Amino acid sequence: MKRLEFSWHALEALRERELNVMWIERAIREPEWTIPDPRRKGVERRFLRIPEHGKRILRVVVVESLHEIRILTAFFDRRARRP
């Protein structure tokens, strides 16, 4: 299992948006769907509905390398729709 590495921005987002680290990990390891970021090569968006937060959809933006998954940011995405 790859190590999760949080960027400074992701850590600030967790704190400011009151996001649970367990939600982030679930979204990364077991997303409902993923899409590549249309503007940044190698960046991926992972989405997961969070039942314990009113079934809102959490978007976690990551860059995955051979040894780690770097979390760039995370937030509840009101406009997210499964492709």
C-alpha positions in Angstrom: 0.0 0.0 0.0 1.4 3.4 -1.0 2.1 6.0 1.6 -0.1 9.1 1.6 1.7 12.4 1.6 -0.3 15.6 2.3 0.8 18.9 0.7 0.8 22.0 2.9 -2.3 23.2 1.1 -4.1 19.9 1.7 -3.4 20.1 5.4 -4.7 23.6 5.5 -7.8 22.5 3.6 -8.4 19.6 6.0 -8.3 22.0 8.9 -10.3 24.9 7.4 -13.0 22.7 5.8 -13.2 20.3 8.8 -12.5 17.2 6.7 -11.9 13.9 8.3 -8.7 12.2 7.3 -10.5 8.9 7.1 -12.8 10.3 4.4 -9.7 11.4 2.4 -8.1 8.0 2.7 -11.3 6.3 1.6 -11.7 8.6 -1.4 -8.1 7.9 -2.4 -8.1 4.1 -1.9 -11.7 3.3 -2.8 -13.1 6.1 -5.0 -16.5 5.8 -6.7 -15.0 7.3 -9.8 -11.8 9.1 -11.0 -11.0 11.5 -13.8 -7.8 13.1 -15.0 -7.4 16.7 -14.2 -8.0 18.5 -17.6 -5.4 21.2 -17.0 -2.6 19.4 -15.2 -0.9 16.4 -16.6 -0.4 13.5 -14.1 -3.0 15.0 -11.7 -6.1 12.9 -10.9 -9.4 13.8 -9.3 -11.0 11.1 -7.1 -14.6 11.2 -5.9 -16.5 9.6 -3.1 -19.9 10.2 -1.6 -19.6 10.6 2.2 -22.8 9.1 3.8 -21.9 10.5 7.2 -21.8 14.0 5.8 -25.2 14.1 4.1 -24.0 12.0 1.1 -22.1 15.0 -0.2 -19.4 14.2 -2.8 -15.8 14.6 -1.7 -13.2 15.5 -4.4 -9.6 14.7 -3.6 -6.9 15.8 -6.0 -3.8 13.7 -6.1 -0.6 12.9 -7.9 0.4 9.3 -7.7 4.0 8.1 -8.1 5.7 4.8 -7.7 6.0 5.0 -3.9 3.4 7.5 -2.7 0.2 9.3 -3.3 0.5 13.1 -2.8 -2.7 14.8 -1.8 -2.9 18.3 -3.3 -6.3 19.4 -2.0 -9.7 18.1 -1.0 -13.2 19.6 -0.8 -16.9 18.9 -1.1 -17.8 19.4 -4.7 -21.4 20.5 -5.2 -21.1 20.3 -9.0 -19.6 16.8 -9.2 -21.6 14.3 -11.3 -20.5 10.8 -12.0 -19.5 10.5 -15.7 
